[in-house]
Amino acid sequence: METVEIMQILEQGEDSKNQFKKNINNIDALAIELIAFSNTLGGKIFIGVDDDGSIIGLTTDDIRRINQLLSNAASQNLKPAINPLTEIVTINGNRILIIDVPQGINKPYQDKNGSIWVKSGADKRKATAREELQRLFQSSSVVHADAVSIQGTTINDIDVDVFRKFFKMEFEETIEEQEIPLIKILENMNLAKNEELNLACLLLFGKNNKFKLPVFLVKCVCYPGTSIDEENYIESQDNTGTVDEIFKKTNSFLNRNIKSIQGDQGVNSLGVQEIPKPVFEELVTNALMHRDYFVSAPIRIFIFSDRIKIISPGHLPNNLTIENIKSGNSNIRNPILTSFATKLLPYRGLGNGIRRALKAYPDIHFIDDREGNLFKCIIRRRLINEER
């Protein structure tokens, strides 16, 4: 690292990706720091630096000892092992040791007692909540939310007629021709396990989702102004059901709550929709397919007079960035669900949904809120604003 960059970090203070230590003597404490960074976004530990960012420096013996501690901690005191890098930098005659810990690809990492640590702002804490632990497993592709069995479900919880039509369309055969029980067909299609349906199955073919999956809905509200108003709104709607049903209801809500622009067209013309329909199709599909289903919360859509906001549970997975998704990159969070979605929704699964939306209407902004564990799409109602 360049000295100027280091000094900027030290001046700004500790945060989720930078930790300051005067010295390190305890191997267990070092292991916990490594685990927290590995389980979150990675980061750097600056040793020989006081809490306020002032440089104290290390002796040659300190550096030798800390390097040995690091080697032992990284290989023996956390599971699975990691490979952090070190760098010695001299600033104003004082040497500091910088440990660079990459974000782990085999999450969750744990200490020798089996505890899992994550970063929490500039500090760290144990991860104990079930949903949080599931997300750590999900990030390393060990488990996916859509594959999780829904306790107590049976084939009676799916709409057999809908599934029958889908199966015929997909395989050009009837389910009766398979000569095996329906539950076995579902298990062969990765939609059930041990005679219980998984989340993907209910999202695709469930008939009681309002009761079985009460939090996996899309809440839509249209407001007359530019902010949320609990008492005054134009329309509110909770969209439940299968992803196909939710998609249709949500797009219908969006399309009827925006305006058409006459422009140069005649007074008797229908006008042009201020935001093209493909934009809603792509963004709603993206929200349904890529939201984090380990988070027990709905997708929320707010229509304001100057913008439309789509808020999905779960930030972008792993190292995916906003620039990545604009370029067509993707990271499939719900592989079973997305594998079927191409047959039920306008979803191509090629990572181009965001690009198509931006091509149709460029005034869309994205926010990857990692602290709040949310992903937000903000569509500016530019044409409406220009009319005023």
N, C-alpha and C positions, 0 to 999 in steps of 0.2 A: 504494500500500500504506500501511496505517496504521503509525505509528511503533512502536506496541506489538507488532504482528505482526513487523515487521522485527527489533526487538530480541530477540524470542523466537527467531527463526531464527538470528541471529548468536550468541546464547548457546548454542544447541544444537550449533552447528558444522556443518561441511560434510557433505552426504550426496548421495544419487543425484540429488536435484532442486535442490540449492543449492550454488553454487560461489562462493568468495571470491577476489578478486584485488586486490592493492594498486594496480596500474595495468596497462595493456595498451599495448604498443608494437609488437608483432609481429602483422602481419595474418594470417600463416599459423597462428600459435598460436591466435588468436581464432577463425579458421575451424574449427579442429579442435574447439574447445569447442562451437561452434554445431552442428557435425555430430553430436557425441556425444549432445547433448541431443535433437536432432531425430530421431535413430535410436532413441532409447529412449523415455522418457516425458515429454520436455520438462523445463523447469526454468528457474531464474533464476541469472544471474551478477551478483553484487554487487561492483562495482568501487569502490575506495577503502576496502577493508576488508582487514585483515591476516588471515593464516591462522588466528589464534586468535579471530577475530571482532571484534577491536577496530577502531574506526572511525578511519581515517587522514584521509580526505577527499580531494577533488580540486579543482584550480583550474579557473577558467573555461576556460583554454586546454586543460587536460586533457580536459574534457568535450567541447569542440568537436572536438578531435583524435580522441578515441575514437569519437564519433558518426560521423565521416567514415570511420574504419577499419571500423566496423561496417557502414556502408552498402556499402563496397567488398567486404568479406569476404562478406556475405550474398548479394551479387549476382554476384560474379566469382570468388570463391575456393572456392565449394562448388557442387556440382551435385546436384539442381536447386536453383535459388535459393529462399531463404526470406524471410520478412518478420517479423523479430523486432520487438518493441515496447520502448521505453525509457521510463524514469521517473527524474527527478531528485528526490531527497529530502534535505532538510536536517535533520540531527540534532545537537543541541548545537553549532550553528554550523558543522558540517562537512557538505559535500555529498557524496553518493554517487550513483553511476549504477547503476540496476538494469536489466539486459537480460532481458526475458521471452521465452524461446524455446519456442514451442509444440511439442508432439509432431508430427512430420511425417506428412503423408498420402501422400507420394510416396517412401517408403523404397525402397531404401537411399540415403542421402545420402553423398556422397564428396568428398574434397578434390581439388585440381587434379592430384594424382598418381594419382588413382583409388583411394586408400585409404579404407576404410570404418571409421568410429570409432563406438564405443558406450560408454555409461557402465558402469563396473564399481565399484559402491559409490560412494564420493566421488571416485574417480579415473576414468580413461578408458583404453581400449585399442583396438587394431585388431581388427576382426572378421575372422577368417581361416577358421574351421571351416565346412565346406560346409553343415552343417545350420543353423548360425546365419545364414549368408547367405541360405539358402532361406527361413527364417522372416521375414527382413526383406522379401524380395520378397513373401512371402505376406501380410504385414500390409498391404501396399498393393494387394492383389488382382492383382499382376502374375503370380504363379504359385501354384498350389494343389497340395498334396502328392498329392491323389487323382488328379490329372491327369498325374503324372510317369510316364513309361514305365518298365517293369521290363525291364531289359536281358536279352535272350536268351529272352524269353517268346514263345510262339506260341499259336495256337488249340488246340493239344494240351494246354495248361495250364488250360483251362476245362472244366467238366462240361457238355458239350453238351446232355445231356438236361435238366438243370436250366435252362439258358438257353432251351432250346426251349419248355419249359413256361411260363417267365416271359414270353417273347415272345408266345406264343399268348394268355396271359391279358391282357397289356397292350394288344396291337394287334389281337386277334381275327383274326389271320392266322398261318399257319405260316411259318417261316424259308424253307422250300422255295418258297413262293409268291413270295418276293421276287425270285427268279431272279438273284441276285447272290451272290458268294462270302460265306461267313460272316464272314471278316475285314473285308469292306467294310461289312457290317451293323454290326459292332462299332464300326468307325470312324465310321459315320454316327450312332451313338448316343453318341459321345464316350467310348468305352470302349477305344479303341485308336488308334494313330497309327503310320504307316509300318510296318504289319504287326506291331507290338509292342503287347502289352496294357499298359494302365496300372494303377496301384494300385487304383483303384476297381473295375475289371473283376475283378481277382483277389479282392478283398475280397467282391465280390458273387457271383461264379460260379467261382472258382478251385477246382481239385481237388487241388492239391499245395501248399497254403498252409503246411503244417507245415514244408516244406523251402524254398519260395520266399519266404515271409514269416515267418521263424522268430521275429522279435521282436515281431510284431504279434499278440499273444495276450493272454488275461486269466489272470493267475496268482491263484488263490484258495487261501487257507489259513484254517482254522478253529482257534482256540486255546481251551484250557479256561479261561484266565485273562484278565487285562486287559492283557497285554503280549506282545510277540513272544518266542517261545521256540523256538529252533532245534532243540531235542531233543524237546520235548513238544508235540504238536498232535493235534487230533482227526481232521482230514482235510485233504489238500492235492490240488489239481487244476490242471493247466494246460489251458486251453481254447483250442484252435486250430480252424482251418477258415475258412469264410466268416463274414461278420458274422451271418448268420441262425443258423448252427450255434453260433457262440460265444455268441450271445444266449441260445439255448435251454439250452446246457450251464451257463452262468453262473447263470441264473435257477434252474435245477434245484439247483445247489449251494447257493445262498442259501436257497431254500425248505426244503431238507431239513436245514439246519443251524441253523434257528431253531425256537422252540417254539410250541406252541399253548396258549392260555389258556382254561381251563374257565369261569372267571367264574361266572355264575349258571346256566350250562347244566348239564344232567344229567350224571351220571358216564359214561354211554354215548355222549355226544355227541362229535363230533370236535373241538370247541372252536373258538376264534377265533385265527387266526394273529397272533402278537404284532405283527408289522409287515405291513400289508396288501400283497398281491402287486403291486398297481399301482405301489407305491413302487419296488420293485426293477425292474419293467419300464421305468419312466420313467428312472430313474437309470442303469441299464445301457445303455439305448438312447442316452441323452445322452452317456455316456462313449464309446461306439463311434462315434457320428456326429461328435462335436465335439472329440475328442482331436487333438493335433498329431501327424500321421503323419510329419512331418519329424524327429521325435525317435525315435530307435531304442531304444525301451523299451516294456515291456508295461504294460497297465493292471493295477493290483494291487488286490485285494480282501482285506481282513483282517476276519474275524469274531472278536470278543472277547466275553467274557461280559457286558460292559456297553455295547458299541457295535459298529457295523459301519463300516468305513472303506473308501471307494472312492477310489483315487488315479489320476488320469488325467495322462498326459504333456501338458504345455502349459498355461500360465496362460490366463486369459480373453483373447481377442484384442482388440487396439486399445484403445479407451476403455471397453469393456464392464466393468461392475462387478457385484458380487454383488447390489446393490439393483436394478440393471437387470434381471438375469435373474429375480429374484423377481417383477418386475412384468411379465414376459412378453417382454422384449426379447431379441433374439438377433443373432448375427453368424455367418453361415455360413462355416465354415472349409473345409469339404470339399463344394463345391456339387454335384459329379457324384454322389458317394456319397449325399448326402442327397436328391437328386432321385429316386433309385431306392428309397430306404429306405422310403418311404411304402407301397410295395407288398410289402415283405418283412418289416418290423418294425412294432410298434405305435408308429409315429412319424408325427406329423402335420405336422411342419415349420413350425409356427406360433409357436414360441417359448413354448409353454405347458406343456412337460414338467415343468419345475421347479415351476411353480404347481400342477399336478395332484398331484405328489408331496407337496408341502407341505400341500395340502388334505386328502389322505388320511392324512397323518401329519406334524404340524407340527414334531416334535422332530428336525429335520434342520438341520445347520449346514454352512456352506460356507466354505472357505478358498481364496483366490486367492493362491497362493504365487508371486509374480513372480520373486523371487530364485532359488528352486529350480526355476522353470518347471514348476509342477505345479498342478493343480486338485483339491481334496479335498472329498469329501462325507462327513460324519460323522453317522451315524444312531444316536441314543441308544436303547438297549434299555430304554426307560422302564418298560414293563409288567413286564419281568423283574425290574428293580430294585425295583419296588413290591411284588413278591411276597415278597421276602426280608425 
